Amino acid sequence: MTEQAKKFASIDDLLFLIDKGERAELVDGEIVYKAIPNAEHGFSATKIAQSLSPFDRKGGGGGFPGGWWIGTEIHVSYEGRPNGFLHDLVGWRRDHHTEKPKGAIVTARPDWVCEILSTNRANDLVTKKWVLHEHRVEFFWLVDMERQVLSVLRWNEKGYTTIADVKPGQKSRLEPFSEIEMDVSVLFGGDPD
């Protein structure tokens, strides 16, 4: 089948699959099935979410910075594109979004996205990166389990700029969550050093 003859999938097609319990996303009009995460991926996602829990609350209480809505495995659709990405972790600043995003597919633009690179790494490194840039998602984290590097990217007009590359064994203050020093080993699913 030629590229022109290929039927492009829609958000409705993705919603149908989500309702059936499929782990899929819509990438430039094509349904892409996501593999079941391996243990390393799962432990890393869990530890990142736990490490960010001081931010996932209202701000200014109990010594926690707060100010974010943070979730895992959330579908986000970006306006004007045939995309519905299933992000590993995603966050919205509460001062930009006073209500928690809702629904099977969220349409509110996030302020931070984290992808743990796995079988669909080309989509994460190319397609998602450029769609996120086009929609001005301010921060994009890429967790490369194979290379053992977490890259923190910040939006700028020409493309994302890498502002930090960190490895397990380091402690770092990672934007946009720099109020707290994090043990990078933990973000890769490990125990604190």
Secondary structure per residue as TSV (DSSP state, phi and psi in degrees):
chain	resnum	aa	ss	phi	psi
A	1	M	-	360.0	133.2
A	2	T	-	-74.0	161.5
A	3	E	T	-59.0	-39.7
A	4	Q	T	-69.0	-31.3
A	5	A	T	-80.9	-13.1
A	6	K	S	-66.1	132.2
A	7	K	-	-79.4	126.2
A	8	F	-	-81.6	137.5
A	9	A	-	-80.8	160.6
A	10	S	-	-122.3	174.5
A	11	I	H	-59.5	-36.2
A	12	D	H	-61.7	-39.3
A	13	D	H	-62.7	-41.2
A	14	L	H	-65.6	-43.6
A	15	L	H	-59.2	-39.2
A	16	F	H	-59.3	-45.0
A	17	L	H	-67.5	-40.0
A	18	I	H	-60.4	-44.8
A	19	D	H	-60.5	-29.1
A	20	K	T	-83.5	-2.8
A	21	G	T	86.1	15.1
A	22	E	-	-77.9	144.2
A	23	R	-	-93.6	91.3
A	24	A	E	-138.6	162.3
A	25	E	E	-141.9	163.0
A	26	L	E	-105.9	117.5
A	27	V	E	-122.6	109.1
A	28	D	T	47.1	49.2
A	29	G	T	82.4	5.2
A	30	E	E	-120.3	133.2
A	31	I	E	-75.1	125.9
A	32	V	E	-120.2	121.5
A	33	Y	E	-82.7	134.2
A	34	K	-	-94.9	133.5
A	35	A	-	-66.7	154.3
A	36	I	-	-63.6	128.9
A	37	P	-	-61.4	142.7
A	38	N	-	-76.6	173.6
A	39	A	H	-59.5	-42.7
A	40	E	H	-59.7	-43.9
A	41	H	H	-61.3	-47.2
A	42	G	H	-63.4	-44.7
A	43	F	H	-64.2	-40.4
A	44	S	H	-63.9	-47.1
A	45	A	H	-59.3	-43.1
A	46	T	H	-63.2	-46.4
A	47	K	H	-68.2	-35.7
A	48	I	H	-64.0	-47.1
A	49	A	H	-60.0	-43.5
A	50	Q	H	-63.4	-41.6
A	51	S	H	-64.5	-29.1
A	52	L	T	-91.9	1.3
A	53	S	T	-58.7	-30.5
A	54	P	T	-62.7	-18.9
A	55	F	T	-93.1	-23.4
A	56	D	S	-85.2	65.6
A	57	R	S	-172.3	172.6
A	58	K	-	-60.9	151.8
A	59	G	S	-81.5	158.7
A	60	G	S	78.6	20.3
A	61	G	B	-130.1	141.0
A	62	G	T	62.0	22.9
A	63	G	T	79.4	7.7
A	64	F	B	-98.4	143.1
A	65	P	-	-66.8	-39.4
A	66	G	-	59.5	-162.7
A	67	G	-	95.1	6.5
A	68	W	E	-133.9	155.1
A	69	W	E	-106.5	119.6
A	70	I	E	-126.3	132.5
A	71	G	E	-141.2	166.6
A	72	T	E	-116.3	150.5
A	73	E	E	52.0	52.9
A	74	I	E	-110.4	131.6
A	75	H	E	-78.9	132.0
A	76	V	E	-129.1	131.2
A	77	S	E	-105.2	139.5
A	78	Y	-	-110.3	125.2
A	79	E	T	-52.0	138.2
A	80	G	T	79.3	5.5
A	81	R	S	-131.8	143.8
A	82	P	S	-80.9	66.0
A	83	N	-	-133.3	143.7
A	84	G	E	-146.9	88.7
A	85	F	E	-81.2	141.8
A	86	L	E	-99.6	92.8
A	87	H	E	-77.3	141.5
A	88	D	E	-63.4	-48.4
A	89	L	E	-140.5	148.5
A	90	V	E	-152.7	146.8
A	91	G	E	-141.9	147.1
A	92	W	E	-123.9	132.3
A	93	R	E	-70.3	132.8
A	94	R	T	-66.8	-26.0
A	95	D	T	-74.1	-16.4
A	96	H	T	-93.3	-30.0
A	97	H	-	-133.1	95.5
A	98	T	S	-69.5	-23.3
A	99	E	S	-111.6	145.4
A	100	K	-	-62.0	130.9
A	101	P	-	-57.6	143.6
A	102	K	-	-134.1	162.7
A	103	G	S	106.2	166.9
A	104	A	S	-66.2	-33.6
A	105	I	E	-132.3	117.1
A	106	V	E	-84.2	137.7
A	107	T	-	-106.3	-7.6
A	108	A	S	-72.7	129.4
A	109	R	-	-66.6	125.9
A	110	P	-	-75.8	165.2
A	111	D	S	-100.8	-16.5
A	112	W	E	-150.3	136.6
A	113	V	E	-132.9	141.4
A	114	C	E	-126.9	127.1
A	115	E	E	-117.8	133.1
A	116	I	E	-98.3	112.8
A	117	L	-	-66.4	131.6
A	118	S	S	-148.3	-133.5
A	119	T	T	-63.8	-28.6
A	120	N	T	-101.4	33.9
A	121	R	H	-59.7	-33.2
A	122	A	H	-63.1	-40.2
A	123	N	I	-63.6	-41.5
A	124	D	I	-65.3	-42.9
A	125	L	I	-79.6	-22.7
A	126	V	I	-117.7	-73.1
A	127	T	I	-60.5	-54.8
A	128	K	I	-60.3	-42.3
A	129	K	H	-57.2	-44.4
A	130	W	H	-75.5	-34.2
A	131	V	H	-65.4	-44.0
A	132	L	H	-60.8	-41.4
A	133	H	H	-63.7	-46.2
A	134	E	H	-56.5	-33.8
A	135	H	T	-97.8	12.2
A	136	R	T	59.3	40.5
A	137	V	-	-71.9	117.8
A	138	E	S	-65.9	-39.0
A	139	F	E	-130.1	139.5
A	140	F	E	-136.9	118.1
A	141	W	E	-101.8	137.1
A	142	L	E	-120.9	119.6
A	143	V	E	-104.1	109.9
A	144	D	E	-99.9	98.5
A	145	M	T	-65.3	-34.9
A	146	E	T	-66.3	-47.3
A	147	R	T	-87.7	-10.0
A	148	Q	T	58.8	50.4
A	149	V	E	-134.7	133.1
A	150	L	E	-106.8	120.0
A	151	S	E	-104.5	130.7
A	152	V	E	-105.8	118.9
A	153	L	E	-113.0	140.0
A	154	R	E	-118.1	139.1
A	155	W	E	-66.2	137.3
A	156	N	E	-144.1	169.4
A	157	E	T	-56.1	-37.9
A	158	K	T	-87.1	-13.1
A	159	G	E	152.1	-178.4
A	160	Y	E	-77.7	141.7
A	161	T	E	-108.2	129.9
A	162	T	E	-76.4	118.8
A	163	I	E	-104.1	-11.8
A	164	A	E	-161.2	138.5
A	165	D	E	-124.3	116.1
A	166	V	E	-125.5	155.5
A	167	K	-	-126.7	158.4
A	168	P	T	-53.5	144.8
A	169	G	T	99.3	-14.9
A	170	Q	-	-98.8	158.3
A	171	K	E	-118.4	138.4
A	172	S	E	-153.2	157.1
A	173	R	-	-103.0	108.7
A	174	L	-	-104.0	122.6
A	175	E	T	-65.5	143.8
A	176	P	T	-91.6	18.2
A	177	F	-	-111.9	40.6
A	178	S	T	-76.9	-3.3
A	179	E	T	-65.8	-22.5
A	180	I	S	-122.5	132.5
A	181	E	-	-76.1	132.2
A	182	M	E	-114.4	144.3
A	183	D	E	-85.3	112.6
A	184	V	H	-63.6	-31.6
A	185	S	H	-56.3	-38.4
A	186	V	H	-66.0	-39.6
A	187	L	H	-64.0	-21.0
A	188	F	T	-93.3	12.8
A	189	G	T	93.8	4.2
A	190	G	-	-92.7	-173.1
A	191	D	-	-94.8	157.7
A	192	P	-	-59.8	144.6
A	193	D	-	-70.4	360.0
